[in-house]
Every structure is written in C-alpha cells, then in structure tokens.
C-alpha cells in the first residue's frame, strides 16, 4: 500500500478486508470489536491493532484513536456512497429528525473515549449500519485536530440542519460566489 494513501482510505480498505465478503474475513474479530466498551479495551484486539499499524500510528494517543476507530467501524455493515453522514442524521420525518437535536449535540460535544464511541455507534445504528466508511474514518481520526477538527464539526452541524444544501445552491446560482463549505 502506498504511503500517500490517505488514512481514511487505509481505514476503508482495512474495513473491506475484514468484512464477511472481504479478502480476510474476521467474523470473530468483528464481533469482539462490537463489544468493546472503551478505547483502551480496543487496544487488546489484534484486528484493531492491525488498523493502527496500517495507519502508522506511533504515539499512545494515536494508537488508541486508531484502535477505537476499528471498534466503531465494526458496527458498519454496508459502505454508503453518500458522503453526508450528518445530513442523513438531520433528515426530518414530519417534525422529528432521524437523530434528535439533543443526541446530535451530544455527538458534537463528545469528548474522546467511551462517550464518543457510544455517540458514533448510536449514529451508525440510526443510519441502519449503512455509512460512508471513509467519511466516518476521517471524522473519527480528525475530530480533535485543532482547526481541522473545528471545521469538520462545523461542517457536520451545517449538514445536520440542512444549511449546506442552501449554501451550495446559492453558490451554484451566483457565479461571483467563491464560497464553498467543503474542500
């Protein structure tokens, strides 16, 4: 695997490989990862450690983040091609959003650790375990990364309330607009 491959792409490739229909299915490993309660517990699982190795994570914090990502990705059953996880969580059915505003706020404010694992797993369950694996991996890996993490969370908030759709529409109709909320 090339070193210029993004970490979220490496995570996606790892996820595909361990799926029941993947190259090296690991049903037992997936089942164990689904039961992991804390990021530190994820460090005990060989398939999670394999992801940390692929991501070339060296510090304890980075290894813990990578292994906990493995525990979160273990809950995804299908890789969605739709990129906007937060937009899907914010879709309304009558007066209610798929994920309530209170739970979404909890997700946005979740500290690293078991609290964030629970919040992300809840989002995955609400989405029917059908999530864009690369986008989820990117969010997990960079959630706390300074300005990048702040922008990521702001983008998710805009997506959740549907504002990005309006911004995109405005910039498409206004040829002088150079505003684009996403890179």
N, C-alpha and C positions, 0 to 999 in steps of 0.2 A: 504494500500500500504506500503510495506516495506521501511524502511529508507535507506537501502543500494541500492535502485534503483537509477541509475544514473539520473542526471537532464534531460539529453536529452531523456532518456526513459520515464520519467514522462511527459515531453512535448509531446512526441509522443502519449502516452496514452490519454492525455488531448485532443489532436487534433483528434484522432479517435473517442472519445466520442462525440464531438460536431458536427461531420460531419452528413449530412442528413441521412446516413445509420448507424449512430453510436447509442450508448446507450441512450444519451440525446441530440438529435439533437437541435441545436440552430441556425436556419437559419437567424433569425433577428440579433442575436449577431454576426454571421459571416459577414453579410452584413454591419453592423455598423463598425466592426473592419477593413474591407477592405477600408473604407472611412477615417480612422484615418490618420491625416497628421503628427502628432508629437508624440514622445514617451509620453510626458506629457498628451496628449489627450487620449492615450490608458489607462491611469490610471482611467478614468471615466467609463470604461466598465466592468460590473460585470463578464463576462466570461474571460476577461483578468486578472482581479483581482484573479479569481479562479486559474488561472495558477500560478500566483505569490505565492499564498497560498500553492499550491501543491509543488512548488519548495522551499518552506520555505525561501523566500526572505524577509529579515527584514529591511535592510537599504533602504533609498530612492533610491539610485542609483541601487541597486539590484532589487527593486520592479519595477522601471522604465524599466530596461532591460528586466525583465520577461514580463511585460505588452506589451512592444513594440515587443517582440518575438511573442506574441499572435497575434498582428496586422499583422506581417509578415507571420506567419503560416496560417492565414485566407485566404491567396492567393493561398495556395497549395490545389489542388483538388484531387490529387492522390499521394499516398506514393510509391515512386520508390524503388525498391530493390537495384538498382545500387548506389554505395556509392560515386563515384567520381563526385560531382557536378561541380567542376572546370574543370575536364577533359571533361565533356559534353559541357561546355561553350566554351572550346577551340577547339572542333572538327571543322575541316575545311570542307567547301563545295567549292571546287575549290580553289580560292585564299583567301577566306574570312572565318573567324571563326564565330561560332554562335554568340558569344559576341565579339564585336570589342576590339582590344587591348586598345584603349582609354577608353572605358567603363569598361573593366576589371581592368585597372589601377585605375580608379575612385573607383571601388568597393574595391580594396585592400587598398586604402588610405583613405577611407571614415571615417570621424570622427563619434563618436557616435551621435545619434539623427536622425533627419529627413533625412539628407543626406544618412546615411547608410540604413535607411528604404527604401528609393527610390531605391538605388543601388541593394539591395537584392530583392525587389519586381520586378525590371526590370529583374534580373536573373531568377526569378521564371517564369515570363511571357515568356521569351525566351525559357525556358525548357518546355513550354506547360503546366505549372502548375503541372508538374509531377516531384516531387523532393523527395529525401530521407529525410523524416521528422527528423529522429534522427540526421543525419549528419548536416542538416541545423540548428537544435536547438543547437547542440554542437558548431557550428561555431559562431552563434549569441551570445551565452552565454559566450564564452571564447575568442572572437575576441580581446579584450583589456587586456587579463590576462597575462601580463608580458611575460616571456619566452614561456609559453604555447601558448599565442596568436601569438607571433612572429613565432613560429614553425608551427602553424596552417596556417598562411598566407603564409609562405614559401612553405608548402606542397601544398596549393592551386595554387601557382604560378608554381611550378614544374608540377602539374597535368595539368594546363591550357596549357602549352607549350608542353606537352607530354613527359617530361623528366622522370617522374616516371615510365612510361612503360619501358623505356630504362634501368633505374636503376634496376628495378625488373628483367628484362630479364638477365642483367649482373650478378646479384647475384644468379639467379637460375642456370646459366651455370657455375659459378665459385664456387665450393664447399668450397673454403677457405674464401669467402667473407662473412662477418658478417654484412654488411651494409643492413639495412632495413629502408627505409624512413618513415615507419609508425609503430606505436606500435601494 
